């Protein structure tokens, strides 16, 4: 897995160096203002999602990030980790189990919004799963000003890496709480057969990424695709 980690990190860093990725502070879209928006609109077109692909990042039937692994979509799903959204807002705080603001450790199922039962998502790469009721994690998050349940999702591995790379650009933005020095879970599952019980996690204190157990507990930030 070490070689895979190196390749993924290199591709992300190449995008960042060769093309312009920007942080937009206090960005307004659709009548809502977001403290931090990551703007990838200037990167090469085959590295960013089209509007249709951005709309498809959340599964219409479940309201949760489409299940995928690092290099392929689960089942017939699209591989939404292959590209990054043209623009996405970052939740201004960590998100708790019931979708409220606040740092709270959660496992992969809880952070995504899947039902937290053995075998639902923690040991497979199925195309979908049973949704939690009541909603949890990013599925329950209503946005910084409310009214946006179902619009936010758990970020992919690549999106989380970009947030880490650009973190100095949004340090000190008013209304935005910096990430905790701990491990953050992503929506990207392990791709190889021996990694079905794992998901990609980033350690925020020094930027390393690793395959963590889906049943492990991590901090959560949510993102929202911005189509304007």
C-alpha positions as CSV (number, residue, x, y, z in Angstrom):
1,X,0.0,0.0,0.0
2,X,2.9,2.4,0.5
3,X,3.4,2.7,-3.3
4,X,-0.2,3.6,-3.7
5,X,0.0,6.2,-1.0
6,X,3.0,7.8,-2.7
7,X,1.3,7.9,-6.1
8,X,-1.9,9.4,-4.8
9,X,-0.1,12.1,-2.9
10,X,2.1,12.9,-5.9
11,X,-0.9,13.3,-8.2
12,X,-2.6,15.7,-5.8
13,X,0.6,17.8,-5.2
14,X,1.2,18.0,-9.0
15,X,-2.3,19.4,-9.5
16,X,-1.7,22.0,-6.7
17,X,1.7,23.1,-8.1
18,X,0.8,23.2,-11.8
19,X,-2.6,24.7,-11.6
20,X,-4.3,27.3,-9.5
21,X,-6.4,26.0,-6.6
22,X,-7.7,28.8,-4.4
23,X,-9.5,29.3,-1.1
24,X,-12.5,31.6,-1.3
25,X,-13.3,33.2,2.1
26,X,-16.9,34.2,2.9
27,X,-18.2,32.9,-0.4
28,X,-21.9,33.4,-1.2
29,X,-23.8,31.0,-3.5
30,X,-27.5,30.3,-3.6
31,X,-28.2,32.9,-0.9
32,X,-25.9,31.1,1.6
33,X,-22.5,32.3,2.7
34,X,-19.7,29.8,3.5
35,X,-16.6,30.7,5.4
36,X,-14.3,28.5,3.3
37,X,-14.8,27.3,-0.3
38,X,-12.1,25.4,-2.1
39,X,-12.1,26.6,-5.7
40,X,-10.6,24.0,-8.1
41,X,-12.1,25.6,-11.3
42,X,-8.6,26.4,-12.7
43,X,-7.2,22.9,-12.6
44,X,-7.1,20.8,-15.8
45,X,-10.6,19.7,-16.9
46,X,-9.9,16.0,-16.7
47,X,-9.1,16.4,-12.9
48,X,-12.3,18.2,-11.9
49,X,-15.9,17.0,-12.0
50,X,-18.4,18.3,-14.5
51,X,-21.6,19.8,-13.1
52,X,-23.4,16.5,-13.7
53,X,-20.7,14.6,-11.9
54,X,-20.9,17.0,-9.0
55,X,-24.7,16.4,-8.8
56,X,-24.1,12.7,-8.8
57,X,-21.6,12.7,-5.9
58,X,-24.6,12.3,-3.5
59,X,-26.7,9.3,-4.1
60,X,-30.2,10.4,-4.9
61,X,-31.9,7.4,-3.2
62,X,-30.0,7.8,0.1
63,X,-28.7,11.3,0.3
64,X,-25.3,10.0,1.2
65,X,-21.9,10.2,-0.6
66,X,-21.9,7.6,-3.4
67,X,-20.1,4.5,-2.2
68,X,-16.7,4.2,-3.9
69,X,-13.1,3.0,-3.3
70,X,-9.8,4.7,-4.1
71,X,-9.7,3.6,-7.8
72,X,-13.1,2.4,-8.7
73,X,-16.8,2.9,-7.9
74,X,-18.5,0.2,-5.8
75,X,-20.6,-2.0,-7.9
76,X,-21.8,0.0,-10.9
77,X,-21.3,3.4,-9.1
78,X,-19.1,6.1,-10.5
79,X,-15.6,6.5,-9.1
80,X,-16.2,9.9,-7.5
81,X,-12.6,9.9,-6.1
82,X,-11.1,10.1,-9.6
83,X,-11.8,13.8,-9.9
84,X,-12.5,16.7,-7.4
85,X,-15.4,19.1,-7.4
86,X,-15.0,22.4,-9.2
87,X,-15.9,24.1,-6.0
88,X,-16.9,22.8,-2.6
89,X,-17.6,24.4,0.8
90,X,-16.1,23.0,3.9
91,X,-18.1,22.9,7.1
92,X,-16.7,25.6,9.5
93,X,-16.5,23.2,12.4
94,X,-16.1,19.5,13.0
95,X,-19.5,17.7,12.8
96,X,-21.0,15.6,15.6
97,X,-23.0,12.4,15.5
98,X,-26.4,14.2,15.3
99,X,-25.1,16.7,12.7
100,X,-24.5,19.5,15.2
101,X,-21.3,21.5,15.3
102,X,-18.6,20.0,17.6
103,X,-15.8,17.5,17.6
104,X,-17.0,14.0,18.2
105,X,-15.3,10.7,17.1
106,X,-17.3,8.5,14.8
107,X,-16.8,5.5,12.7
108,X,-17.2,5.3,8.9
109,X,-20.8,4.3,8.9
110,X,-21.8,7.1,11.4
111,X,-19.8,9.8,9.7
112,X,-21.4,8.9,6.3
113,X,-25.0,8.4,7.5
114,X,-25.2,4.6,7.1
115,X,-26.8,2.4,9.8
116,X,-24.1,1.4,12.3
117,X,-24.7,-2.3,12.4
118,X,-22.2,-5.1,11.8
119,X,-22.0,-6.0,8.1
120,X,-23.9,-3.0,6.8
121,X,-20.8,-1.2,5.4
122,X,-17.9,-2.2,7.6
123,X,-16.8,-5.4,5.8
124,X,-17.9,-5.0,2.2
125,X,-17.7,-2.7,-0.8
126,X,-21.4,-2.9,-1.9
127,X,-23.0,-0.2,-4.0
128,X,-25.3,0.9,-1.2
129,X,-26.4,0.1,2.3
130,X,-29.1,0.7,4.9
131,X,-29.4,4.4,5.9
132,X,-29.3,5.3,9.6
133,X,-32.5,6.6,11.2
134,X,-32.3,9.1,12.7
135,X,-29.7,10.6,10.3
136,X,-26.1,10.8,11.5
137,X,-22.9,12.6,10.6
138,X,-22.8,14.5,7.3
139,X,-26.2,13.2,6.2
140,X,-27.7,15.0,9.3
141,X,-25.6,18.2,8.9
142,X,-27.8,21.2,8.0
143,X,-25.0,23.6,7.1
144,X,-23.7,26.6,9.1
145,X,-26.9,28.6,8.8
146,X,-29.3,25.6,8.6
147,X,-31.8,24.4,6.0
148,X,-29.3,22.3,4.0
149,X,-29.8,18.7,5.2
150,X,-29.1,16.4,2.4
151,X,-26.8,18.8,0.6
152,X,-23.6,18.0,2.6
153,X,-21.5,14.8,2.4
154,X,-18.4,13.2,3.7
155,X,-15.5,14.2,1.5
156,X,-13.5,11.9,-0.7
157,X,-9.9,11.0,-0.1
158,X,-8.6,13.5,-2.7
159,X,-10.9,16.3,-1.5
160,X,-9.6,15.8,2.1
161,X,-6.0,15.9,0.9
162,X,-6.6,19.1,-1.0
163,X,-8.1,20.6,2.2
164,X,-4.9,19.6,4.0
165,X,-2.6,21.0,1.3
166,X,-4.4,24.4,1.4
167,X,-4.9,24.6,5.1
168,X,-2.5,27.6,5.6
169,X,-4.7,29.5,3.1
170,X,-7.7,29.4,5.3
171,X,-6.0,29.7,8.7
172,X,-7.5,32.7,10.4
173,X,-10.6,33.0,8.3
174,X,-13.4,34.5,10.4
175,X,-16.1,32.0,11.4
176,X,-14.0,29.0,10.6
177,X,-12.6,26.7,13.3
178,X,-9.4,25.0,12.4
179,X,-9.2,21.2,12.1
180,X,-8.3,19.2,15.2
181,X,-4.8,17.6,15.3
182,X,-6.2,14.1,14.9
183,X,-7.4,11.6,12.3
184,X,-10.3,12.5,9.9
185,X,-12.3,9.9,8.0
186,X,-13.1,10.2,4.3
187,X,-15.9,8.5,2.2
188,X,-13.3,6.6,0.2
189,X,-13.2,2.9,0.9
190,X,-10.2,0.5,0.5
191,X,-9.9,-0.7,-3.1
192,X,-8.2,-4.1,-2.9
193,X,-10.0,-7.3,-1.8
194,X,-8.0,-7.4,1.4
195,X,-9.0,-3.9,2.3
196,X,-12.8,-4.1,2.2
197,X,-13.0,-3.4,5.9
198,X,-11.0,-0.3,5.6
199,X,-11.4,3.4,4.5
200,X,-9.0,6.2,3.8
201,X,-8.1,8.4,6.8
202,X,-5.9,11.5,7.0
203,X,-3.9,12.3,10.1
204,X,-4.2,16.1,10.3
205,X,-1.2,16.9,12.4
206,X,1.3,15.9,9.7
207,X,-0.7,15.0,6.6
208,X,-0.2,11.3,6.3
209,X,-2.9,9.1,4.8
210,X,-3.6,5.5,5.7
211,X,-6.2,2.7,5.5
212,X,-8.0,2.8,8.8
213,X,-10.6,0.3,10.0
214,X,-14.2,1.3,9.1
215,X,-15.1,0.4,12.7
216,X,-12.4,2.8,14.1
217,X,-13.4,6.2,15.2
218,X,-12.3,9.5,13.7
219,X,-13.1,13.2,13.5
220,X,-15.5,14.4,10.8
221,X,-15.7,17.4,8.4
222,X,-18.4,17.7,5.8
223,X,-18.3,19.3,2.3
224,X,-21.0,20.7,0.0
225,X,-20.6,20.9,-3.8
226,X,-21.1,24.5,-5.1
227,X,-22.6,24.7,-8.5
228,X,-22.7,28.3,-9.8
